[in-house]
């Protein structure tokens, strides 16, 4: 059996060719030589590209190592999310979304409702979406949720949704395919922003959707072609290159996140520390059953007393960038309420742990907390 680290290094690579690179460079082409009938495999740059093909094969191997899967890459995570939703839903359908998910979901809700689709919402925690499933066409799950880090039972929700005739899509961005495999747990789609941990260097916008059902994947692919939400070949190549270190990054980030969460839990001015790996976390027991051992993600959330206190803390950090997004090699943190759209206190901090040495990172955070109190 191949381990995750080995799989990440080798995934999607072509067969070795003498004197050629192991990972061929990006293919920049708007069109391809196409004599005769337009039968492909490569015809026009909005349809297919060899660089996408290799990346999509690699992601498919990570999301579904034991069964064939079909991945469609996109220009961003939101492009992937909307492609799954809008390719599968029609006027008169009902969809269930989390009410504590990614901050753009309310904007997506508004657009869905404008097209005559009924949108129901419920929190991620306690599998609350079960209560609004009847008659739905699609259930959208985000676990762990962003930014609250609640966890729901994918298998339980997927079984319930399928029993009611609904499809299930899981936003797997925070967990990554090395931390959680939604398709193994019954989901029809695993969707993610590759901008985050998958590529991990904060220099690529990318998204993808993976399904074991070829017809479902074809519908998503046709949506990509129709709206033109295609990834650039350079971004796709950079993403594929970055996969080789995914297992190393996930391991180091998880170790650092646990160290940080443990240290924060002892600080009296820090409230509501959340990380699925913490034994005291409300989601811990379920996360242990559902996620891969020791891979509970890079994100820690916590609350400081108020906006000013949070801003002083962020300004005092020296090893952490005050920036949005998460999953990168450099630690980032932000006061999440500055964006609006998330139901969080003004002092809520979303902290993404990078690959710095955990002891250095924790020391920097504790020093910054001390300065912020002064």
N, C-alpha and C positions, 0 to 999 in steps of 0.2 A: 504493500500500500504506500502510495506517495504522500509525503507530508506536505503541509500547507506551504512551508518555506520553499521546498523544492518545486512544488507546483507553481508558485508565484514567479519563480525565476525562469521556468521553462514554458509557461503558458503562452500559447498562441504563436510560438516561433515556427518558422518553416523548417522543412528538412534541410540539413546542412548541405551547402553547395561549396565546392572547393573555391577558395579565394574570394568568397563573398562574405559580408558581415553576418553575424548571427541574427541580428535584427536589422533587416534592410531599412534604408532611410525612407522618409515620407515621399509619397507619390503625389506630385502637384500636377493635376490634369483636370481641365474642364471637360475635355472629351477624349476619347480613345479611338484608335483605328478600328473601324467597324464595317468591314465589307459584308455585303449580303444582308441577311436578315438580322434584326436587332435582338440577338439571343444572348448576348453577354459572354462571360460573366461581368465584364466592365464595359459600359456603354457611354454613360454621361455622368458628369461629376456630381449631380444632385441625387443620382440613384445609388451608385456604388463606388467604392474606392478600395484598392488593395490594402492601404494602410488601415482603413476602418475594419476591413475583414479580419486582419490579424488581431487588432485590439478586441473586437467583438468575440472572436474565438477565445481569447485569453480570459476575458471577463466571464464568459460562459463556463469555462473550466473551473473558475474559482467559485462561482455561485452554485454550480451544479456539477461537482466532480464525478459523481457516480451515474448520472443519466444525461443524455444529450439535451442541450438547451440552446435557445436562440436569443442572441443579444442584439439590441439595436442601440447604437450610440447616437448621442445628440450633442448640440452645441452647449447645453447647460443642463443642470439638474431640473430646473423649471420646465425646460423644453421636454424632458423625459416625462415629468409628472403630468403635464397637460396633454401630451400625446397619448398616454394610457387612458386618461379620463375621457378625452374628447373622441378618441377612436372607438371607445366601447359604449358610450352613452348616447342616447337619442332623446328627443323631446318626449316627455311623458315618463321617462325612467326616473328612478330614485337612486341616490347615492348617499352613502354614509361616510362622513369625514370626521376626524378628531377635532374637537373644539380647542385643543391645546397644542396643535401641531405648528408647523413652520408658518411664519408670519404672513406669507403671501397666500395661504389657503383662503382667508376671507375674500381676497380679490378674485381667486379662482371660483369661490362660491357665487359671488355676484355674477360672474360671467356665465356659469352653468345655469343659474336661475334665469338669466336673460334668454337662454336658449330653450327654456321650458322644461328644465330638469329639476326635480325636487331634491333639495339638499337637506339632509338631517345631520346633526352633530351630537357628539357625546364625548366625555373625557376619555383619555387613554386608560387611566387607572381603573382597576377593579373590573376590567372587561365591560365597561359601561355601554359600549357600542352594541352589545348583544340586545339591549332593550329596544333598539330602533331598527333592527334588521329586516323585519317582515316586509316583503314586497320590494326590497331593494334589488337593483341590478348589480351594484358593485359596492364593496366595502373597502375603504382606504384606511390602512393601519400605519401608524408611525411609532416604532418602538425600538429603542428608547426614544421618547418624545423629545422634541427640541423646542424650547430650552429646558423644560421642566424635569426631564429624565425619568418620567414614569414609564412603566413597562406593562404590556398586556400579553395575554397568552395567545400566541399566533395560532397554535394548533386548535385550541378550543374555539376561537373566533372563526377560523377557516372552516372547521367542520360544521359549525352552526350556519355559516353563510352558504356553504355548498348545499346543505340540507334544504335551504330556502331558495335555491337556484341562483345565488349571487356569486359573482366573481370576487376574488380577493387580491388586492395589491398591497405590498408592504414597502414602505420607505425604509430602506436598509442603510441609509447614509451614515448614521452615527456608529452602527455596529460594524460595518464593512462585512464582506463575505467571509472574512477570516474569523469574525466574531459571532456570526449568526447566519444561518442558511434558511431563509424563509421558504424556498421551494421545497426543501426537505420537510418543512413543518406544515405543508399543505397549501401555501399561497400559489396563486396563478401567475403573479408577477412579483419580481423583486426589482425595485426601482431605487436609484440612488443618484446623488450629485457626486460625480467623479471629481469635482472641484476640491472636495474635502480630503479625507484620508486616503482615498484610492490613489490619487496622484501625489498628494502630500507635500508639495513644495510651494503652494500658494502662487503658482504661475500659469495655471491652466483652468479654463472654464470648460466643463464637460458634464454630461449626464448619460445615463443608460437605463434601459429596461430589459430584463431577462425573463423569458418564459420557456417552459418545457413544451408548450402547445404551439406548434408551428403556425396554426391559423391565427391565434391571438397575436403572435409576434408579427405575422404578415400585416395584420391590421394596423399595428403600431408603425411598422415600416412604411406603409402607404401614407399614413398621416405625416411622417417625417418628410417624405417626398413631396407631398401636397403643399405643406406650409414652408418647406425649405429649411427646416431647423437642423441643418447638417453640421457635424463637427468639422473643423479645419483639419487637413492632413497633418500639419505640424503639431497641433494640439493632440491629435490622436497618437502620433508617434511619441511625443513626450509622455503621454499617459502610459503607453505600453512600456516604455523604458523605465518609468517609475515603479511599475508593478514588481520589478525584481527585488525591491527593498521593502515591499509592503509588510511581509511577515516580521522583519526586523523592526520596522517602525511601529507596528501595532503592538508588539511585545514591549518595547521600551516605553511607549506612551501609556500603555495600561499599567505598567509598573509605577511610572511617575504619577499617574492619576490617583492610584491607590495611596501612594505616599502622601500626596497633597491632601486628599480627602481626610485621611487619618489625622494629619497634623491640624487641619482646620477644625475638626470636630472638638478639639480641646480649647479652642479660643472662645472666651465668653462674649466677645463683641460680634462673632460670626454666627449667624443663624441659618437654619434650614439647609444644612449641607446635604447635597444629593450626589450620589454616584452609585450605580447599580452594584459595584463590587464591594461597597461597605456592608459589613454584616448587619449594621443597624439601619440600613436603608429600607424603606417600605417595600421596594421592588426586589430586594436582594434574593429572596427565596425563589421567586419566579425566574429571575435572571440566571441564577445558577442552573436551573433546569433547562432553560431555553437557549442560553448563549454558550459559547465555547469556553472551557475552563480558563480563568485568568485573563479573558479578553472582553472586558466590560466597557471598552471605549476610552477615549482620551478626554472626555468632557467632565468637568466637575462644576456644579452650580452652587452658589451660596448667596446669602443676603447680608449686606452691611447695613448699619443703622439708618442711613439716609443717603441722598444723592451726593451731598458734599463729602461725606465720609468715603463713599465709593470713589469719587473723583480723586481725592487725596491718595487713596490706596493705589489706584492705577498710575498716577503720576510718579509715585515713589518706586515702582518696579523698575529694575534695570535689565533683567533677563527675559522680560515679557513685553511683547508689542501690544499696544492698545489698538486692536484691530478686530474687525468682524471675521466671520467664517471660523472653521475649526478643522482639526485633523492634520495640521501642517507640522513640519519638522521643527519650526520655531514656535514656542509657546505664545499664545495670544489670549487676551482677556478683554472684556468690554462690559460696560454698564448697559445691559440689554434694553432697558426702558428708553434709551435715547432714540430708538428707531420707531417706537410706537408699535401697536399691533400685537404685542405679547402682553398677556395678563400677568405682569410681574411687578413687584415693588420697585421704587426708584433706586434702591440700593442693591438690586439683584445683579450679580456678576455671573456671566458665563465664561468659564475658564477652560481653554483648550490646552492640554499639556503636550508639549513637543517631545523631542528626543534628547533634551539636555539631561545631564546627570540628575537623578531625582533629588539627591541631597543638596545640590547647588540651587535647584529650583525652589525647594521647600525653604531653604535659608533665605532666599531673596523674598519670597512671599511673606515669611514671618517678619523679616525686617521692615518690609513695606507696611505691614499691618501695624507694627509698633509706631512707625512714623505717622501713619494716618490717624492714630489715636492722640498724638501729641498736640 
